[in-house]
């Protein structure tokens, strides 16, 4: 089965003084459809950089990022944007929902931007939100939803265009433990049902233990945890 994401000897460095600060050093990673992988590492070790490179938000300084079997290093900015829009979904610690629109409308918009008609986009938005337990909250605006409900809308928005890869950066970091566990359970159900590949950065060791694999970053390289 073709990996949804493959990093091959990826390097990323930033200028620092007269030299460079190396964040990723020959990083290798494969994530396959339906697999949930936890990225657990202290702040400052490069988790966000890894997610940005994997999500085509930053270009690596070396190596290759392969999404759905397609190498991306030779892509121009337009091709990278299209690949990011069609193949990758993002969930962040804060939901970033548009406050003037309803829950359903927040999920409809990325689909219409991609070119789907309003009727079909609305049908899929309602289906996703209902699957995530928000069938009675479709018309509510973000300010009328709890923190956990807002994050579930953000998850629905991230997968609305049926990406093959989901990247999440502390998706339950702003939630209390009980709400975090509930949101995570709905995320797991969605990933399993849709055969998404998911890379999730988290400090929550209990949630990490529920995933298929656990990784950390040491000296800029990925290391498997027991």
C-alpha positions as a printed NumPy array, in Angstrom:
array([[  0.   ,   0.   ,   0.   ],
       [  1.454,   3.349,  -1.099],
       [  2.313,   5.614,   1.866],
       [  0.139,   8.711,   2.082],
       [  3.232,  10.58 ,   3.301],
       [  6.895,   9.793,   2.93 ],
       [  9.807,  11.917,   4.094],
       [ 13.141,  10.841,   2.64 ],
       [ 16.309,  12.274,   4.244],
       [ 14.572,  15.612,   4.866],
       [ 16.694,  18.486,   6.145],
       [ 15.597,  21.874,   7.452],
       [ 17.817,  24.593,   8.847],
       [ 17.484,  28.274,   9.689],
       [ 20.115,  31.045,   9.666],
       [ 21.55 ,  31.758,  13.106],
       [ 24.297,  34.314,  13.5  ],
       [ 27.046,  33.42 ,  11.053],
       [ 25.899,  29.826,  10.74 ],
       [ 22.757,  27.727,  10.736],
       [ 20.513,  26.073,  13.289],
       [ 19.753,  22.547,  12.072],
       [ 16.248,  21.438,  13.014],
       [ 15.758,  18.354,  10.834],
       [ 18.755,  16.221,   9.865],
       [ 18.119,  13.465,   7.357],
       [ 14.611,  12.752,   8.668],
       [ 12.835,   9.66 ,   7.306],
       [  9.161,   8.831,   7.843],
       [  6.35 ,   6.836,   6.236],
       [  2.66 ,   6.976,   7.156],
       [  0.159,   4.711,   5.422],
       [ -3.603,   5.095,   4.858],
       [ -5.61 ,   4.449,   8.012],
       [ -2.576,   4.818,  10.273],
       [ -2.471,   7.242,  13.202],
       [  1.003,   8.308,  14.298],
       [  1.746,  10.374,  17.398],
       [  4.631,  12.844,  17.428],
       [  5.634,  13.39 ,  21.053],
       [  8.582,  15.666,  21.785],
       [  9.443,  18.655,  24.   ],
       [  8.865,  22.176,  22.733],
       [ 11.69 ,  23.478,  20.576],
       [ 12.699,  20.116,  19.124],
       [ 11.149,  20.72 ,  15.704],
       [  7.619,  19.252,  15.857],
       [  5.995,  22.24 ,  14.19 ],
       [  8.793,  22.455,  11.624],
       [  8.263,  18.811,  10.742],
       [  4.52 ,  19.367,  10.317],
       [  5.103,  22.48 ,   8.195],
       [  7.517,  20.642,   5.916],
       [  5.24 ,  17.59 ,   5.664],
       [  2.284,  19.879,   4.917],
       [  4.171,  21.768,   2.169],
       [  4.023,  25.024,   4.124],
       [  7.838,  25.144,   4.154],
       [ 10.316,  23.777,   1.637],
       [ 12.998,  21.453,   3.014],
       [ 16.65 ,  22.34 ,   2.521],
       [ 17.38 ,  18.781,   1.472],
       [ 15.657,  15.461,   0.884],
       [ 12.208,  14.823,  -0.514],
       [  8.608,  15.095,   0.682],
       [  6.374,  12.627,  -1.155],
       [  2.593,  12.968,  -0.823],
       [  0.438,  10.215,  -2.27 ],
       [  3.385,   8.881,  -4.242],
       [  4.162,  12.27 ,  -5.822],
       [  7.53 ,  13.95 ,  -5.09 ],
       [  7.019,  17.63 ,  -4.283],
       [ 10.509,  19.158,  -4.4  ],
       [ 10.225,  20.137,  -8.073],
       [  6.7  ,  21.536,  -7.751],
       [  6.201,  25.264,  -8.216],
       [  4.236,  27.291,  -5.67 ],
       [  0.943,  26.816,  -7.525],
       [  1.378,  23.046,  -7.673],
       [  2.287,  22.917,  -3.991],
       [ -0.793,  24.969,  -3.097],
       [ -3.03 ,  22.69 ,  -5.144],
       [ -1.514,  19.568,  -3.578],
       [ -1.918,  21.058,  -0.105],
       [ -5.551,  21.971,  -0.796],
       [ -6.517,  18.615,  -2.315],
       [ -4.342,  16.11 ,  -0.452],
       [ -3.725,  17.495,   3.052],
       [ -5.962,  18.563,   5.928],
       [ -4.742,  20.65 ,   8.874],
       [ -6.01 ,  20.884,  12.46 ],
       [ -4.404,  23.299,  14.909],
       [ -4.577,  23.846,  18.664],
       [ -6.911,  26.8  ,  18.085],
       [ -9.856,  26.163,  15.765],
       [ -9.617,  29.33 ,  13.583],
       [-13.289,  29.126,  12.596],
       [-14.88 ,  32.122,  10.892],
       [-17.112,  33.598,  13.611],
       [-19.752,  35.121,  11.333],
       [-20.599,  31.8  ,   9.675],
       [-22.416,  28.743,  11.018],
       [-20.739,  25.424,  11.776],
       [-22.012,  23.989,   8.501],
       [-20.931,  27.051,   6.499],
       [-17.397,  26.791,   7.93 ],
       [-17.222,  23.265,   6.493],
       [-18.933,  24.177,   3.21 ],
       [-16.516,  26.97 ,   2.266],
       [-13.308,  24.96 ,   1.674],
       [-15.285,  22.607,  -0.549],
       [-16.679,  25.457,  -2.643],
       [-13.208,  26.997,  -2.92 ],
       [-12.115,  23.695,  -4.438],
       [-14.988,  23.9  ,  -6.938],
       [-17.761,  21.776,  -5.428],
       [-21.315,  23.093,  -5.819],
       [-23.114,  24.471,  -2.772],
       [-25.733,  21.707,  -2.618],
       [-23.183,  18.879,  -2.607],
       [-20.848,  20.791,  -0.283],
       [-23.693,  21.36 ,   2.168],
       [-24.694,  17.697,   2.037],
       [-21.143,  16.596,   2.831],
       [-20.735,  19.219,   5.577],
       [-23.944,  18.084,   7.265],
       [-22.892,  14.436,   6.952],
       [-19.464,  15.055,   8.482],
       [-20.757,  17.185,  11.329],
       [-23.481,  14.651,  12.117],
       [-20.863,  11.872,  12.17 ],
       [-18.915,  13.952,  14.692],
       [-21.983,  14.365,  16.904],
       [-22.955,  17.873,  15.834],
       [-26.086,  17.134,  13.842],
       [-28.152,  19.454,  16.026],
       [-25.587,  22.275,  15.92 ],
       [-25.28 ,  22.795,  12.152],
       [-26.762,  26.311,  12.211],
       [-24.908,  27.511,  15.307],
       [-22.075,  29.99 ,  14.971],
       [-18.726,  29.275,  16.675],
       [-19.497,  31.65 ,  19.556],
       [-22.541,  29.515,  20.374],
       [-20.505,  26.291,  20.561],
       [-18.364,  24.865,  23.339],
       [-14.613,  24.505,  22.895],
       [-14.922,  20.814,  22.112],
       [-17.69 ,  21.455,  19.584],
       [-15.629,  24.147,  17.881],
       [-12.676,  21.784,  17.549],
       [-14.893,  19.088,  16.07 ],
       [-16.069,  21.608,  13.458],
       [-12.406,  22.342,  12.728],
       [-11.777,  18.617,  12.242],
       [-14.746,  18.361,   9.859],
       [-13.428,  21.342,   7.906],
       [ -9.978,  19.735,   7.668],
       [-11.332,  16.555,   6.075],
       [-14.148,  18.126,   4.026],
       [-12.186,  17.826,   0.774],
       [-11.373,  14.146,   1.444],
       [ -7.592,  14.553,   1.824],
       [ -5.349,  11.525,   2.069],
       [ -3.272,  13.04 ,   4.901],
       [ -4.282,  14.798,   8.136],
       [ -1.708,  16.838,  10.062],
       [ -2.684,  17.985,  13.553],
       [ -0.668,  20.195,  15.91 ],
       [ -1.862,  19.783,  19.519],
       [ -5.518,  19.453,  18.397],
       [ -6.759,  18.97 ,  21.981],
       [ -4.242,  21.265,  23.691],
       [ -6.813,  23.928,  24.614],
       [ -9.377,  21.483,  26.002],
       [ -9.962,  20.037,  29.452],
       [ -9.079,  16.321,  29.811],
       [-12.635,  15.006,  29.503],
       [-13.415,  17.116,  26.436],
       [-10.02 ,  16.303,  24.917],
       [-10.707,  12.578,  25.25 ],
       [-14.113,  12.969,  23.589],
       [-12.769,  15.054,  20.705],
       [ -9.927,  12.604,  20.211],
       [-12.326,   9.661,  20.108],
       [-14.334,  11.319,  17.343],
       [-11.092,  12.037,  15.47 ],
       [-10.043,   8.387,  15.733],
       [-13.437,   7.256,  14.43 ],
       [-13.196,   9.618,  11.475],
       [ -9.642,   8.57 ,  10.587],
       [-10.53 ,   4.879,  10.724],
       [-13.749,   5.301,   8.738],
       [-12.145,   7.376,   5.98 ],
       [ -8.767,   5.582,   5.829],
       [ -6.915,   8.835,   6.395],
       [ -3.253,   8.848,   7.328],
       [ -2.78 ,  11.063,  10.391],
       [  0.301,  12.596,  11.986],
       [ -0.631,  14.188,  15.303],
       [  1.736,  16.234,  17.448],
       [  0.699,  16.066,  21.091],
       [  1.991,  16.39 ,  24.637],
       [ -0.828,  14.174,  25.884],
       [  0.779,  10.793,  26.539],
       [ -2.571,   9.107,  27.215],
       [ -3.826,  10.092,  23.772],
       [ -0.499,   9.176,  22.151],
       [ -0.759,   5.689,  23.645],
       [ -4.004,   5.138,  21.727],
       [ -2.352,   5.658,  18.346],
       [ -0.689,   3.044,  16.135],
       [  2.834,   4.375,  16.54 ],
       [  4.622,   6.932,  18.699],
       [  7.567,   8.97 ,  17.447],
       [  9.841,  11.602,  18.922],
       [ 12.548,  13.912,  17.592],
       [ 16.112,  13.635,  18.85 ],
       [ 18.936,  15.704,  17.372],
       [ 16.767,  16.444,  14.342],
       [ 15.953,  12.82 ,  13.562],
       [ 12.819,  10.754,  14.092],
       [ 13.038,   7.997,  16.675],
       [ 10.372,   5.351,  17.335],
       [  9.131,   5.133,  20.936],
       [  8.163,   1.87 ,  22.58 ]])
